């Protein structure tokens, strides 16, 4: 559960600095968070950290993809002024 939360936070933080790292962290967080939620439910514990990790991972993934598209658009424009 904590790994998903940490990766969700990392995907948001790295989303605008290095979007590729944000995408990778978001995808791994989306994979690990439901595993943590299942384990918490099986052991009758609170699963709020897992849910938070899942939400942050999804938000971080979307954020990273938006910034990645923005960077690609900015780099594809001709920036030479004559």
Secondary structure by P-SEA (a helix, b strand, c coil): caaaaaaaaaaaaaccccaaaaaaaaaaaaaaaaaaaaaaaaacccaaaaaaaaaaaaaaaaaaaaaaaaaaaaaacccccc
